[in-house]
Amino acid sequence: MRERLETERLMLQPPQDADAEAILLLANNFAVAKNTISMPHPYALNDARAFIARSCERRTKGVDYPFVVFRKADMALVGAVGVHPDRNFELGYWIGEPFWGQGYATEAARRVVRFAFEDLGAKEVRAGWYADNPASGRVLEKLGFRYTTDEDLPSLARGCTVTCRRMVLTRSAFARQEQMP
């Protein structure tokens, strides 16, 4: 099983203890946290350390494959992405606000989706985006995900449930998308 994944601009690797402060700097932002299910706000150093420890444990069990995302040019941590085989190959990601609008979410998510299909044998990958975060929806659409249904899901940072647009991507649809110029 590959520990590191690469794209043209990004390096993805399992989170390590040394990443805790960089994760904290990006994750302690309500604009980021409100678009995730489980990220608290405020986000403390202990939250980053717990995320890293949980990630290592779940990766060892083969139920979760989280990666922190670094920009190759300067090795700046820009966010995190992962796939959860124990949850029907659910894709999740977040990018720190200073790095929004640069295509990093799409690039990192595409690489992890390929990992899910090629390395983990997924037949399909699922994902969702909160209805008030259309930028995340555009990321998934670029990868070939298709809408399935709406579902109310929790947002720990918001302290309430939020309408989530559920999406699915089949292996064949992803293969077709990858062949497009």
Backbone as JSON Lines, residues from 0, in Angstrom:
{"i":0,"aa":"M","n":[0.85,-1.18,0.0],"ca":[0.0,0.0,0.0],"c":[0.89,1.24,0.0]}
{"i":1,"aa":"R","n":[0.63,2.13,-0.92],"ca":[1.43,3.35,-1.02],"c":[1.15,4.28,0.15]}
{"i":2,"aa":"E","n":[2.21,4.81,0.71],"ca":[2.08,5.76,1.81],"c":[2.03,7.19,1.29]}
{"i":3,"aa":"R","n":[2.73,7.44,0.19],"ca":[2.75,8.78,-0.38],"c":[2.14,8.76,-1.77]}
{"i":4,"aa":"L","n":[1.42,9.82,-2.06],"ca":[0.85,10.0,-3.39],"c":[1.34,11.34,-3.91]}
{"i":5,"aa":"E","n":[1.5,11.44,-5.22],"ca":[1.96,12.69,-5.81],"c":[1.08,13.11,-6.97]}
{"i":6,"aa":"T","n":[1.05,14.4,-7.19],"ca":[0.45,14.98,-8.38],"c":[1.5,15.92,-8.95]}
{"i":7,"aa":"E","n":[1.13,16.65,-9.97],"ca":[2.09,17.59,-10.56],"c":[2.58,18.61,-9.53]}
{"i":8,"aa":"R","n":[1.66,19.14,-8.73],"ca":[2.01,20.21,-7.79],"c":[2.01,19.82,-6.32]}
{"i":9,"aa":"L","n":[1.48,18.63,-6.02],"ca":[1.22,18.28,-4.62],"c":[1.87,16.97,-4.2]}
{"i":10,"aa":"M","n":[2.17,16.9,-2.91],"ca":[2.64,15.68,-2.26],"c":[1.62,15.37,-1.17]}
{"i":11,"aa":"L","n":[1.09,14.15,-1.17],"ca":[0.13,13.72,-0.17],"c":[0.77,12.62,0.65]}
{"i":12,"aa":"Q","n":[0.73,12.74,1.96],"ca":[1.29,11.71,2.82],"c":[0.5,11.61,4.12]}
{"i":13,"aa":"P","n":[0.62,10.48,4.8],"ca":[-0.09,10.34,6.08],"c":[0.34,11.43,7.06]}
{"i":14,"aa":"P","n":[-0.6,11.94,7.85],"ca":[-0.23,12.98,8.82],"c":[0.75,12.43,9.85]}
{"i":15,"aa":"Q","n":[1.68,13.28,10.24],"ca":[2.69,12.93,11.23],"c":[2.67,13.97,12.35]}
{"i":16,"aa":"D","n":[3.25,13.61,13.49],"ca":[3.28,14.51,14.64],"c":[3.82,15.89,14.27]}
{"i":17,"aa":"A","n":[4.82,15.94,13.4],"ca":[5.44,17.21,13.02],"c":[4.48,18.13,12.26]}
{"i":18,"aa":"D","n":[3.35,17.6,11.79],"ca":[2.38,18.39,11.03],"c":[1.37,19.12,11.91]}
{"i":19,"aa":"A","n":[1.37,18.84,13.21],"ca":[0.3,19.33,14.09],"c":[0.15,20.85,14.06]}
{"i":20,"aa":"E","n":[1.23,21.59,14.16],"ca":[1.11,23.05,14.21],"c":[0.65,23.63,12.88]}
{"i":21,"aa":"A","n":[1.11,23.06,11.77],"ca":[0.66,23.54,10.45],"c":[-0.82,23.24,10.25]}
{"i":22,"aa":"I","n":[-1.27,22.08,10.71],"ca":[-2.7,21.74,10.63],"c":[-3.5,22.74,11.46]}
{"i":23,"aa":"L","n":[-3.03,23.0,12.67],"ca":[-3.7,23.96,13.56],"c":[-3.86,25.32,12.89]}
{"i":24,"aa":"L","n":[-2.82,25.81,12.26],"ca":[-2.87,27.15,11.65],"c":[-3.95,27.25,10.58]}
{"i":25,"aa":"L","n":[-4.19,26.18,9.85],"ca":[-5.21,26.21,8.8],"c":[-6.59,25.81,9.31]}
{"i":26,"aa":"A","n":[-6.64,24.85,10.23],"ca":[-7.93,24.31,10.67],"c":[-8.64,25.19,11.69]}
{"i":27,"aa":"N","n":[-7.92,26.03,12.38],"ca":[-8.54,26.9,13.37],"c":[-9.13,28.12,12.67]}
{"i":28,"aa":"N","n":[-10.07,27.86,11.78],"ca":[-10.71,28.89,10.96],"c":[-12.15,28.42,10.75]}
{"i":29,"aa":"F","n":[-13.1,29.19,11.23],"ca":[-14.5,28.79,11.1],"c":[-14.9,28.59,9.64]}
{"i":30,"aa":"A","n":[-14.34,29.38,8.73],"ca":[-14.68,29.25,7.31],"c":[-14.3,27.87,6.77]}
{"i":31,"aa":"V","n":[-13.28,27.25,7.34],"ca":[-12.88,25.89,6.97],"c":[-13.71,24.88,7.74]}
{"i":32,"aa":"A","n":[-13.72,25.0,9.05],"ca":[-14.37,24.01,9.92],"c":[-15.85,23.84,9.64]}
{"i":33,"aa":"K","n":[-16.55,24.92,9.31],"ca":[-18.0,24.85,9.12],"c":[-18.4,23.97,7.94]}
{"i":34,"aa":"N","n":[-17.47,23.67,7.06],"ca":[-17.77,22.85,5.89],"c":[-17.36,21.4,6.05]}
{"i":35,"aa":"T","n":[-17.07,21.0,7.29],"ca":[-16.73,19.61,7.59],"c":[-17.72,19.06,8.61]}
{"i":36,"aa":"I","n":[-17.78,17.76,8.68],"ca":[-18.66,17.12,9.66],"c":[-18.05,17.17,11.05]}
{"i":37,"aa":"S","n":[-16.75,16.82,11.16],"ca":[-16.19,16.54,12.47],"c":[-15.14,17.52,12.98]}
{"i":38,"aa":"M","n":[-14.84,18.56,12.25],"ca":[-13.82,19.51,12.71],"c":[-14.45,20.51,13.68]}
{"i":39,"aa":"P","n":[-13.91,20.58,14.91],"ca":[-14.46,21.54,15.87],"c":[-13.96,22.96,15.58]}
{"i":40,"aa":"H","n":[-14.66,23.91,16.15],"ca":[-14.16,25.29,16.13],"c":[-14.51,25.91,17.47]}
{"i":41,"aa":"P","n":[-13.57,26.52,18.17],"ca":[-12.18,26.66,17.76],"c":[-11.45,25.31,17.72]}
{"i":42,"aa":"Y","n":[-10.38,25.28,16.95],"ca":[-9.57,24.08,16.75],"c":[-8.25,24.31,17.49]}
{"i":43,"aa":"A","n":[-7.92,23.4,18.39],"ca":[-6.73,23.55,19.24],"c":[-5.64,22.58,18.82]}
{"i":44,"aa":"L","n":[-4.46,22.8,19.35],"ca":[-3.32,21.92,19.05],"c":[-3.65,20.48,19.45]}
{"i":45,"aa":"N","n":[-4.36,20.3,20.55],"ca":[-4.75,18.94,20.96],"c":[-5.68,18.29,19.93]}
{"i":46,"aa":"D","n":[-6.5,19.09,19.24],"ca":[-7.36,18.55,18.18],"c":[-6.5,18.04,17.02]}
{"i":47,"aa":"A","n":[-5.49,18.8,16.66],"ca":[-4.59,18.37,15.58],"c":[-3.85,17.1,15.97]}
{"i":48,"aa":"R","n":[-3.38,17.04,17.2],"ca":[-2.67,15.83,17.66],"c":[-3.61,14.62,17.69]}
{"i":49,"aa":"A","n":[-4.84,14.84,18.12],"ca":[-5.81,13.74,18.15],"c":[-6.14,13.27,16.73]}
{"i":50,"aa":"F","n":[-6.27,14.21,15.78],"ca":[-6.5,13.85,14.38],"c":[-5.35,12.99,13.86]}
{"i":51,"aa":"I","n":[-4.13,13.36,14.16],"ca":[-2.96,12.61,13.69],"c":[-2.94,11.22,14.3]}
{"i":52,"aa":"A","n":[-3.17,11.11,15.6],"ca":[-3.16,9.81,16.27],"c":[-4.27,8.91,15.74]}
{"i":53,"aa":"R","n":[-5.47,9.47,15.59],"ca":[-6.61,8.72,15.06],"c":[-6.34,8.27,13.62]}
{"i":54,"aa":"S","n":[-5.73,9.13,12.85],"ca":[-5.42,8.82,11.46],"c":[-4.46,7.64,11.37]}
{"i":55,"aa":"C","n":[-3.44,7.66,12.2],"ca":[-2.45,6.57,12.21],"c":[-3.11,5.25,12.6]}
{"i":56,"aa":"E","n":[-3.92,5.29,13.64],"ca":[-4.6,4.08,14.12],"c":[-5.55,3.52,13.06]}
{"i":57,"aa":"R","n":[-6.34,4.37,12.46],"ca":[-7.33,3.92,11.48],"c":[-6.66,3.46,10.18]}
{"i":58,"aa":"R","n":[-5.55,4.09,9.8],"ca":[-4.81,3.64,8.62],"c":[-4.26,2.24,8.86]}
{"i":59,"aa":"T","n":[-3.72,2.01,10.04],"ca":[-3.18,0.69,10.38],"c":[-4.26,-0.38,10.28]}
{"i":60,"aa":"K","n":[-5.5,-0.03,10.66],"ca":[-6.61,-0.98,10.59],"c":[-7.18,-1.12,9.18]}
{"i":61,"aa":"G","n":[-6.76,-0.24,8.26],"ca":[-7.26,-0.28,6.89],"c":[-8.66,0.25,6.71]}
{"i":62,"aa":"V","n":[-9.12,1.09,7.64],"ca":[-10.49,1.62,7.55],"c":[-10.51,3.09,7.16]}
{"i":63,"aa":"D","n":[-9.35,3.71,7.07],"ca":[-9.28,5.13,6.78],"c":[-7.91,5.42,6.16]}
{"i":64,"aa":"Y","n":[-7.9,6.21,5.09],"ca":[-6.64,6.57,4.45],"c":[-6.57,8.09,4.32]}
{"i":65,"aa":"P","n":[-6.2,8.76,5.42],"ca":[-6.07,10.22,5.39],"c":[-4.67,10.63,4.9]}
{"i":66,"aa":"F","n":[-4.64,11.76,4.25],"ca":[-3.39,12.33,3.78],"c":[-3.4,13.83,4.09]}
{"i":67,"aa":"V","n":[-2.24,14.36,4.5],"ca":[-2.09,15.8,4.51],"c":[-1.5,16.18,3.16]}
{"i":68,"aa":"V","n":[-1.87,17.36,2.7],"ca":[-1.53,17.8,1.35],"c":[-0.49,18.92,1.45]}
{"i":69,"aa":"F","n":[0.63,18.72,0.79],"ca":[1.7,19.71,0.75],"c":[1.88,20.21,-0.67]}
{"i":70,"aa":"R","n":[2.14,21.48,-0.81],"ca":[2.51,22.06,-2.1],"c":[3.99,21.74,-2.31]}
{"i":71,"aa":"K","n":[4.32,21.09,-3.4],"ca":[5.7,20.69,-3.66],"c":[6.67,21.86,-3.74]}
{"i":72,"aa":"A","n":[6.21,22.98,-4.29],"ca":[7.1,24.12,-4.52],"c":[7.81,24.58,-3.26]}
{"i":73,"aa":"D","n":[7.1,24.55,-2.11],"ca":[7.7,25.03,-0.86],"c":[7.38,24.12,0.33]}
{"i":74,"aa":"M","n":[6.74,23.0,0.07],"ca":[6.32,22.03,1.1],"c":[5.43,22.66,2.16]}
{"i":75,"aa":"A","n":[4.65,23.66,1.77],"ca":[3.65,24.24,2.67],"c":[2.47,23.28,2.76]}
{"i":76,"aa":"L","n":[2.0,23.03,3.97],"ca":[0.81,22.22,4.16],"c":[-0.39,23.05,3.73]}
{"i":77,"aa":"V","n":[-1.21,22.51,2.82],"ca":[-2.35,23.27,2.31],"c":[-3.7,22.71,2.76]}
{"i":78,"aa":"G","n":[-3.73,21.48,3.28],"ca":[-4.99,20.9,3.73],"c":[-4.87,19.4,3.95]}
{"i":79,"aa":"A","n":[-6.01,18.73,3.86],"ca":[-6.05,17.29,4.07],"c":[-7.12,16.68,3.18]}
{"i":80,"aa":"V","n":[-6.93,15.43,2.84],"ca":[-7.87,14.68,2.02],"c":[-7.79,13.22,2.45]}
{"i":81,"aa":"G","n":[-8.87,12.51,2.32],"ca":[-8.83,11.1,2.69],"c":[-10.0,10.34,2.13]}
{"i":82,"aa":"V","n":[-9.88,9.03,2.16],"ca":[-10.96,8.16,1.74],"c":[-11.17,7.14,2.85]}
{"i":83,"aa":"H","n":[-12.45,6.82,3.09],"ca":[-12.84,5.97,4.21],"c":[-13.52,4.7,3.69]}
{"i":84,"aa":"P","n":[-12.78,3.62,3.48],"ca":[-13.39,2.38,3.0],"c":[-14.49,1.84,3.9]}
{"i":85,"aa":"D","n":[-14.38,2.09,5.22],"ca":[-15.4,1.59,6.14],"c":[-16.71,2.36,6.04]}
{"i":86,"aa":"R","n":[-16.73,3.44,5.27],"ca":[-17.95,4.23,5.06],"c":[-18.25,4.29,3.56]}
{"i":87,"aa":"N","n":[-18.27,3.13,2.91],"ca":[-18.58,3.05,1.48],"c":[-17.66,3.93,0.64]}
{"i":88,"aa":"F","n":[-16.38,3.95,0.99],"ca":[-15.39,4.72,0.25],"c":[-15.79,6.2,0.15]}
{"i":89,"aa":"E","n":[-16.08,6.77,1.29],"ca":[-16.43,8.18,1.39],"c":[-15.16,9.03,1.26]}
{"i":90,"aa":"L","n":[-15.2,10.01,0.37],"ca":[-14.11,10.96,0.17],"c":[-14.38,12.2,1.01]}
{"i":91,"aa":"G","n":[-13.37,12.69,1.67],"ca":[-13.48,13.94,2.41],"c":[-12.23,14.77,2.19]}
{"i":92,"aa":"Y","n":[-12.37,16.09,2.28],"ca":[-11.22,16.96,2.07],"c":[-11.5,18.33,2.66]}
{"i":93,"aa":"W","n":[-10.44,19.03,2.96],"ca":[-10.52,20.44,3.31],"c":[-9.19,21.09,2.9]}
{"i":94,"aa":"I","n":[-9.29,22.33,2.5],"ca":[-8.12,23.1,2.11],"c":[-8.13,24.38,2.94]}
{"i":95,"aa":"G","n":[-6.97,24.78,3.44],"ca":[-6.87,26.01,4.22],"c":[-7.22,27.23,3.38]}
{"i":96,"aa":"E","n":[-7.88,28.19,4.01],"ca":[-8.38,29.36,3.28],"c":[-7.32,30.1,2.45]}
{"i":97,"aa":"P","n":[-6.07,30.23,2.92],"ca":[-5.09,30.93,2.08],"c":[-4.83,30.24,0.74]}
{"i":98,"aa":"F","n":[-5.25,29.0,0.61],"ca":[-4.97,28.21,-0.59],"c":[-6.22,27.97,-1.44]}
{"i":99,"aa":"W","n":[-7.33,28.57,-1.1],"ca":[-8.56,28.41,-1.87],"c":[-8.4,29.02,-3.26]}
{"i":100,"aa":"G","n":[-9.13,28.46,-4.2],"ca":[-9.18,29.02,-5.54],"c":[-7.97,28.73,-6.41]}
{"i":101,"aa":"Q","n":[-7.12,27.79,-6.0],"ca":[-5.91,27.48,-6.76],"c":[-5.93,26.07,-7.35]}
{"i":102,"aa":"G","n":[-7.07,25.38,-7.2],"ca":[-7.21,24.05,-7.77],"c":[-6.63,22.92,-6.94]}
{"i":103,"aa":"Y","n":[-6.17,23.21,-5.73],"ca":[-5.56,22.17,-4.89],"c":[-6.57,21.11,-4.45]}
{"i":104,"aa":"A","n":[-7.78,21.52,-4.13],"ca":[-8.79,20.54,-3.69],"c":[-9.08,19.55,-4.81]}
{"i":105,"aa":"T","n":[-9.27,20.04,-6.01],"ca":[-9.56,19.15,-7.15],"c":[-8.38,18.23,-7.41]}
{"i":106,"aa":"E","n":[-7.18,18.77,-7.41],"ca":[-5.99,17.99,-7.71],"c":[-5.76,16.9,-6.66]}
{"i":107,"aa":"A","n":[-5.88,17.25,-5.39],"ca":[-5.67,16.28,-4.31],"c":[-6.78,15.24,-4.3]}
{"i":108,"aa":"A","n":[-8.03,15.69,-4.45],"ca":[-9.15,14.74,-4.43],"c":[-9.06,13.78,-5.61]}
{"i":109,"aa":"R","n":[-8.69,14.27,-6.78],"ca":[-8.55,13.39,-7.95],"c":[-7.52,12.28,-7.67]}
{"i":110,"aa":"R","n":[-6.41,12.66,-7.05],"ca":[-5.37,11.66,-6.77],"c":[-5.86,10.62,-5.77]}
{"i":111,"aa":"V","n":[-6.61,11.05,-4.76],"ca":[-7.1,10.1,-3.75],"c":[-8.21,9.23,-4.32]}
{"i":112,"aa":"V","n":[-9.02,9.76,-5.2],"ca":[-10.04,8.94,-5.87],"c":[-9.35,7.86,-6.71]}
{"i":113,"aa":"R","n":[-8.31,8.23,-7.44],"ca":[-7.56,7.23,-8.22],"c":[-6.98,6.15,-7.29]}
{"i":114,"aa":"F","n":[-6.45,6.58,-6.15],"ca":[-5.94,5.65,-5.14],"c":[-7.05,4.69,-4.68]}
{"i":115,"aa":"A","n":[-8.25,5.23,-4.44],"ca":[-9.37,4.38,-3.99],"c":[-9.71,3.33,-5.03]}
{"i":116,"aa":"F","n":[-9.74,3.72,-6.3],"ca":[-10.08,2.76,-7.35],"c":[-8.94,1.79,-7.63]}
{"i":117,"aa":"E","n":[-7.73,2.29,-7.78],"ca":[-6.61,1.46,-8.19],"c":[-6.0,0.64,-7.06]}
{"i":118,"aa":"D","n":[-5.83,1.23,-5.9],"ca":[-5.14,0.55,-4.8],"c":[-6.08,-0.15,-3.83]}
{"i":119,"aa":"L","n":[-7.26,0.42,-3.63],"ca":[-8.18,-0.14,-2.64],"c":[-9.3,-0.97,-3.28]}
{"i":120,"aa":"G","n":[-9.42,-0.92,-4.6],"ca":[-10.41,-1.73,-5.29],"c":[-11.85,-1.25,-5.17]}
{"i":121,"aa":"A","n":[-12.04,0.03,-4.91],"ca":[-13.4,0.57,-4.79],"c":[-14.14,0.43,-6.12]}
{"i":122,"aa":"K","n":[-15.42,0.15,-6.04],"ca":[-16.29,0.11,-7.22],"c":[-16.88,1.5,-7.48]}
{"i":123,"aa":"E","n":[-17.09,2.24,-6.39],"ca":[-17.55,3.61,-6.47],"c":[-17.05,4.36,-5.25]}
{"i":124,"aa":"V","n":[-17.01,5.68,-5.38],"ca":[-16.6,6.56,-4.28],"c":[-17.75,7.53,-4.04]}
{"i":125,"aa":"R","n":[-18.04,7.78,-2.78],"ca":[-19.11,8.69,-2.4],"c":[-18.51,9.94,-1.77]}
{"i":126,"aa":"A","n":[-19.26,11.02,-1.85],"ca":[-18.83,12.27,-1.23],"c":[-20.06,13.15,-1.05]}
{"i":127,"aa":"G","n":[-19.87,14.25,-0.37],"ca":[-20.95,15.19,-0.2],"c":[-20.41,16.58,0.04]}
{"i":128,"aa":"W","n":[-21.29,17.56,-0.18],"ca":[-20.92,18.94,0.09],"c":[-22.13,19.67,0.66]}
{"i":129,"aa":"Y","n":[-21.84,20.53,1.63],"ca":[-22.92,21.3,2.23],"c":[-23.48,22.26,1.19]}
{"i":130,"aa":"A","n":[-24.79,22.38,1.17],"ca":[-25.49,23.16,0.14],"c":[-25.04,24.62,0.09]}
{"i":131,"aa":"D","n":[-24.52,25.14,1.18],"ca":[-24.05,26.53,1.18],"c":[-22.56,26.65,0.87]}
{"i":132,"aa":"N","n":[-21.97,25.58,0.32],"ca":[-20.56,25.57,-0.07],"c":[-20.43,25.07,-1.51]}
{"i":133,"aa":"P","n":[-20.97,25.82,-2.48],"ca":[-20.97,25.33,-3.86],"c":[-19.58,25.12,-4.45]}
{"i":134,"aa":"A","n":[-18.55,25.77,-3.92],"ca":[-17.19,25.54,-4.43],"c":[-16.8,24.08,-4.26]}
{"i":135,"aa":"S","n":[-17.2,23.46,-3.17],"ca":[-16.91,22.04,-2.96],"c":[-17.69,21.19,-3.94]}
{"i":136,"aa":"G","n":[-18.9,21.59,-4.24],"ca":[-19.68,20.88,-5.25],"c":[-19.02,20.92,-6.61]}
{"i":137,"aa":"R","n":[-18.43,22.06,-6.96],"ca":[-17.73,22.17,-8.24],"c":[-16.51,21.26,-8.29]}
{"i":138,"aa":"V","n":[-15.81,21.11,-7.17],"ca":[-14.67,20.18,-7.12],"c":[-15.14,18.78,-7.49]}
{"i":139,"aa":"L","n":[-16.22,18.34,-6.88],"ca":[-16.71,16.98,-7.13],"c":[-17.23,16.83,-8.56]}
{"i":140,"aa":"E","n":[-17.91,17.82,-9.07],"ca":[-18.41,17.75,-10.45],"c":[-17.26,17.64,-11.45]}
{"i":141,"aa":"K","n":[-16.16,18.36,-11.2],"ca":[-14.99,18.28,-12.09],"c":[-14.42,16.88,-12.15]}
{"i":142,"aa":"L","n":[-14.58,16.14,-11.06],"ca":[-14.06,14.77,-11.01],"c":[-15.03,13.76,-11.62]}
{"i":143,"aa":"G","n":[-16.25,14.2,-11.94],"ca":[-17.23,13.31,-12.54],"c":[-18.29,12.79,-11.58]}
{"i":144,"aa":"F","n":[-18.28,13.26,-10.32],"ca":[-19.31,12.85,-9.36],"c":[-20.67,13.32,-9.85]}
{"i":145,"aa":"R","n":[-21.7,12.52,-9.54],"ca":[-23.08,12.85,-9.89],"c":[-23.93,12.89,-8.64]}
{"i":146,"aa":"Y","n":[-24.86,13.84,-8.62],"ca":[-25.76,14.03,-7.5],"c":[-26.67,12.81,-7.32]}
{"i":147,"aa":"T","n":[-26.9,12.43,-6.05],"ca":[-27.83,11.33,-5.74],"c":[-29.01,11.79,-4.9]}
{"i":148,"aa":"T","n":[-28.75,12.53,-3.81],"ca":[-29.82,12.92,-2.91],"c":[-29.34,14.0,-1.95]}
{"i":149,"aa":"D","n":[-30.26,14.6,-1.23],"ca":[-29.92,15.51,-0.14],"c":[-30.07,14.76,1.18]}
{"i":150,"aa":"E","n":[-29.24,15.13,2.13],"ca":[-29.28,14.51,3.44],"c":[-28.85,15.56,4.47]}
{"i":151,"aa":"D","n":[-29.52,15.59,5.6],"ca":[-29.1,16.49,6.67],"c":[-28.0,15.8,7.47]}
{"i":152,"aa":"L","n":[-26.82,16.45,7.51],"ca":[-25.68,15.9,8.24],"c":[-25.18,16.92,9.24]}
{"i":153,"aa":"P","n":[-24.53,16.45,10.3],"ca":[-24.05,17.37,11.33],"c":[-22.82,18.15,10.86]}
{"i":154,"aa":"S","n":[-22.65,19.3,11.46],"ca":[-21.42,20.08,11.36],"c":[-21.05,20.43,12.79]}
{"i":155,"aa":"L","n":[-20.0,19.82,13.29],"ca":[-19.59,20.04,14.68],"c":[-19.31,21.53,14.93]}
{"i":156,"aa":"A","n":[-18.63,22.17,14.0],"ca":[-18.28,23.58,14.18],"c":[-19.52,24.47,14.26]}
{"i":157,"aa":"R","n":[-20.53,24.14,13.48],"ca":[-21.76,24.94,13.47],"c":[-22.69,24.57,14.63]}
{"i":158,"aa":"G","n":[-22.55,23.35,15.11],"ca":[-23.41,22.89,16.18],"c":[-24.83,22.58,15.73]}
{"i":159,"aa":"C","n":[-24.98,22.21,14.48],"ca":[-26.31,21.9,13.95],"c":[-26.17,21.0,12.72]}
{"i":160,"aa":"T","n":[-27.31,20.57,12.19],"ca":[-27.27,19.82,10.94],"c":[-27.4,20.79,9.77]}
{"i":161,"aa":"V","n":[-26.85,20.36,8.64],"ca":[-26.81,21.18,7.44],"c":[-27.19,20.29,6.26]}
{"i":162,"aa":"T","n":[-27.91,20.83,5.31],"ca":[-28.26,20.07,4.11],"c":[-26.99,19.76,3.33]}
{"i":163,"aa":"C","n":[-26.82,18.49,3.05],"ca":[-25.65,18.0,2.33],"c":[-26.11,17.39,1.01]}
{"i":164,"aa":"R","n":[-25.47,17.78,-0.07],"ca":[-25.72,17.2,-1.39],"c":[-24.83,15.98,-1.53]}
{"i":165,"aa":"R","n":[-25.45,14.82,-1.58],"ca":[-24.7,13.55,-1.67],"c":[-24.4,13.26,-3.14]}
{"i":166,"aa":"M","n":[-23.19,12.76,-3.39],"ca":[-22.71,12.51,-4.74],"c":[-22.07,11.12,-4.8]}
{"i":167,"aa":"V","n":[-22.0,10.56,-6.01],"ca":[-21.34,9.28,-6.21],"c":[-20.55,9.33,-7.52]}
{"i":168,"aa":"L","n":[-19.45,8.61,-7.54],"ca":[-18.6,8.49,-8.72],"c":[-18.28,7.01,-8.92]}
{"i":169,"aa":"T","n":[-18.66,6.47,-10.06],"ca":[-18.35,5.07,-10.35],"c":[-16.95,4.98,-10.97]}
{"i":170,"aa":"R","n":[-16.41,3.8,-10.89],"ca":[-15.09,3.54,-11.48],"c":[-15.1,3.87,-12.97]}
{"i":171,"aa":"S","n":[-16.14,3.44,-13.68],"ca":[-16.19,3.66,-15.13],"c":[-16.34,5.14,-15.46]}
{"i":172,"aa":"A","n":[-17.13,5.87,-14.7],"ca":[-17.28,7.31,-14.94],"c":[-15.95,8.03,-14.69]}
{"i":173,"aa":"F","n":[-15.23,7.62,-13.68],"ca":[-13.93,8.23,-13.39],"c":[-12.95,7.92,-14.52]}
{"i":174,"aa":"A","n":[-12.95,6.69,-14.99],"ca":[-12.05,6.32,-16.09],"c":[-12.35,7.16,-17.34]}
{"i":175,"aa":"R","n":[-13.62,7.36,-17.63],"ca":[-13.99,8.21,-18.78],"c":[-13.5,9.64,-18.56]}
{"i":176,"aa":"Q","n":[-13.68,10.16,-17.35],"ca":[-13.26,11.52,-17.04],"c":[-11.75,11.67,-17.18]}
{"i":177,"aa":"E","n":[-11.01,10.68,-16.78],"ca":[-9.55,10.73,-16.85],"c":[-9.05,10.7,-18.29]}
{"i":178,"aa":"Q","n":[-9.83,10.14,-19.19],"ca":[-9.42,10.06,-20.6],"c":[-9.71,11.33,-21.37]}
{"i":179,"aa":"M","n":[-10.5,12.23,-20.8],"ca":[-10.84,13.47,-21.5],"c":[-9.63,14.37,-21.58]}
{"i":180,"aa":"P","n":[-9.48,15.09,-22.7],"ca":[-8.31,15.98,-22.85],"c":[-8.38,17.16,-21.92]}
